[in-house]
């Protein structure tokens, strides 16, 4: 009976470091809706992914013929739905959740991503059995409960309707990104292009989707803003596109080729950790006891998961 495939130490260390880097960059995304709060989630998504698409087009231009020739129709379809779930839909849901329910509540729900991805990934060939991952999953769930308890004890300002709307959007973000993480990891195993090229192709497709959504938003939403707000919007979109979408995604894709899906799921915890750290800095306060407990539990979850992936 197979108990899982051991990961070479060098690959494991490199993969974990890439996961930490991706989490640090992706955590910045949670601040974007607060920094440009006068713009809607759809407007923020369009701005971010137009920048992501433009940067991807420039970076892939020197090798566009070779890269495009290596793609099959199936991979184009995969890129389309991965871009929709992992970028466009996820960021709209996330921005809506942050603006309605606050960073803490959104981080709580997104904090369950490792549990969802790890459970689904446990069915993959060579994955570590769930019984060996149980301690890690329990610690992860404990950390999420601590964050939730603190969120309930100090609820964000706003009506009950806004809180419920934020919770529903956070759950939508959780579902869309869980599907993306699993599908993207499996596509990276099949495709012949490099992880960097796959990231840039995802950016091209996401940028095309943003172009389709732009006229819809122009009709349905008010884009009139004073000049200072437009400068903030442009700075946020460019920064998030380059740091989170280009560099963060590249690190994540590199990690996805080095680590099994059950361990990939645990790496998402770093996005939650960094999002909370940035949130504390934004609010100008130190973490409270329950939040410190959540940090400790999340770190312990990753350490126990790494131990579970060592050769028995």
ChimeraX attribute file (.defattr): number of C-alpha atoms within 10 A of each C-alpha:
attribute: neighborCount
match mode: 1-to-1
recipient: residues
	/A:1	3
	/A:2	9
	/A:3	13
	/A:4	19
	/A:5	15
	/A:6	16
	/A:7	16
	/A:8	13
	/A:9	10
	/A:10	10
	/A:11	14
	/A:12	20
	/A:13	16
	/A:14	15
	/A:15	25
	/A:16	23
	/A:17	16
	/A:18	23
	/A:19	29
	/A:20	23
	/A:21	21
	/A:22	27
	/A:23	25
	/A:24	22
	/A:25	23
	/A:26	25
	/A:27	24
	/A:28	21
	/A:29	24
	/A:30	27
	/A:31	21
	/A:32	21
	/A:33	26
	/A:34	17
	/A:35	15
	/A:36	20
	/A:37	17
	/A:38	16
	/A:39	20
	/A:40	19
	/A:41	22
	/A:42	22
	/A:43	20
	/A:44	24
	/A:45	26
	/A:46	25
	/A:47	22
	/A:48	30
	/A:49	29
	/A:50	24
	/A:51	23
	/A:52	29
	/A:53	26
	/A:54	16
	/A:55	20
	/A:56	25
	/A:57	17
	/A:58	12
	/A:59	15
	/A:60	19
	/A:61	10
	/A:62	10
	/A:63	10
	/A:64	14
	/A:65	10
	/A:66	10
	/A:67	17
	/A:68	14
	/A:69	8
	/A:70	11
	/A:71	13
	/A:72	12
	/A:73	8
	/A:74	9
	/A:75	14
	/A:76	15
	/A:77	11
	/A:78	16
	/A:79	23
	/A:80	18
	/A:81	19
	/A:82	25
	/A:83	26
	/A:84	21
	/A:85	21
	/A:86	22
	/A:87	25
	/A:88	24
	/A:89	18
	/A:90	24
	/A:91	26
	/A:92	22
	/A:93	25
	/A:94	27
	/A:95	30
	/A:96	25
	/A:97	31
	/A:98	26
	/A:99	21
	/A:100	25
	/A:101	28
	/A:102	25
	/A:103	25
	/A:104	25
	/A:105	25
	/A:106	32
	/A:107	28
	/A:108	23
	/A:109	23
	/A:110	24
	/A:111	27
	/A:112	24
	/A:113	24
	/A:114	26
	/A:115	21
	/A:116	19
	/A:117	23
	/A:118	24
	/A:119	19
	/A:120	16
	/A:121	23
	/A:122	19
	/A:123	14
	/A:124	14
	/A:125	12
	/A:126	15
	/A:127	20
	/A:128	26
	/A:129	19
	/A:130	17
	/A:131	10
	/A:132	16
	/A:133	22
	/A:134	16
	/A:135	16
	/A:136	27
	/A:137	25
	/A:138	15
	/A:139	20
	/A:140	27
	/A:141	20
	/A:142	18
	/A:143	28
	/A:144	23
	/A:145	19
	/A:146	20
	/A:147	26
	/A:148	23
	/A:149	16
	/A:150	18
	/A:151	21
	/A:152	12
	/A:153	9
	/A:154	10
	/A:155	15
	/A:156	16
	/A:157	11
	/A:158	11
	/A:159	11
	/A:160	11
	/A:161	11
	/A:162	18
	/A:163	21
	/A:164	14
	/A:165	17
	/A:166	25
	/A:167	23
	/A:168	18
	/A:169	24
	/A:170	28
	/A:171	19
	/A:172	20
	/A:173	27
	/A:174	22
	/A:175	17
	/A:176	21
	/A:177	23
	/A:178	25
	/A:179	17
	/A:180	21
	/A:181	23
	/A:182	21
	/A:183	16
	/A:184	20
	/A:185	21
	/A:186	15
	/A:187	15
	/A:188	17
	/A:189	12
	/A:190	9
	/A:191	14
	/A:192	14
	/A:193	17
	/A:194	13
	/A:195	21
	/A:196	19
	/A:197	19
	/A:198	23
	/A:199	25
	/A:200	25
	/A:201	24
	/A:202	28
	/A:203	28
	/A:204	25
	/A:205	22
	/A:206	31
	/A:207	27
	/A:208	17
	/A:209	20
	/A:210	25
	/A:211	16
	/A:212	12
	/A:213	16
	/A:214	16
	/A:215	11
	/A:216	11
	/A:217	16
	/A:218	11
	/A:219	9
	/A:220	8
	/A:221	13
	/A:222	11
	/A:223	14
	/A:224	9
	/A:225	10
	/A:226	8
	/A:227	9
	/A:228	9
	/A:229	16
	/A:230	16
	/A:231	12
	/A:232	13
	/A:233	23
	/A:234	17
	/A:235	16
	/A:236	21
	/A:237	23
	/A:238	19
	/A:239	18
	/A:240	25
	/A:241	25
	/A:242	18
	/A:243	19
	/A:244	24
	/A:245	29
	/A:246	22
	/A:247	18
	/A:248	25
	/A:249	27
	/A:250	21
	/A:251	24
	/A:252	29
	/A:253	23
	/A:254	22
	/A:255	27
	/A:256	27
	/A:257	17
	/A:258	21
	/A:259	23
	/A:260	26
	/A:261	27
	/A:262	28
	/A:263	29
	/A:264	25
	/A:265	27
	/A:266	29
	/A:267	28
	/A:268	25
	/A:269	28
	/A:270	24
	/A:271	25
	/A:272	28
	/A:273	21
	/A:274	20
	/A:275	25
	/A:276	25
	/A:277	19
	/A:278	19
	/A:279	22
	/A:280	16
	/A:281	12
	/A:282	12
	/A:283	9
	/A:284	9
	/A:285	10
	/A:286	11
	/A:287	15
	/A:288	12
	/A:289	11
	/A:290	17
	/A:291	22
	/A:292	15
	/A:293	15
	/A:294	24
	/A:295	23
	/A:296	15
	/A:297	21
	/A:298	26
	/A:299	19
	/A:300	17
	/A:301	26
	/A:302	24
	/A:303	13
	/A:304	17
	/A:305	23
	/A:306	18
	/A:307	14
	/A:308	22
	/A:309	24
	/A:310	15
	/A:311	11
	/A:312	9
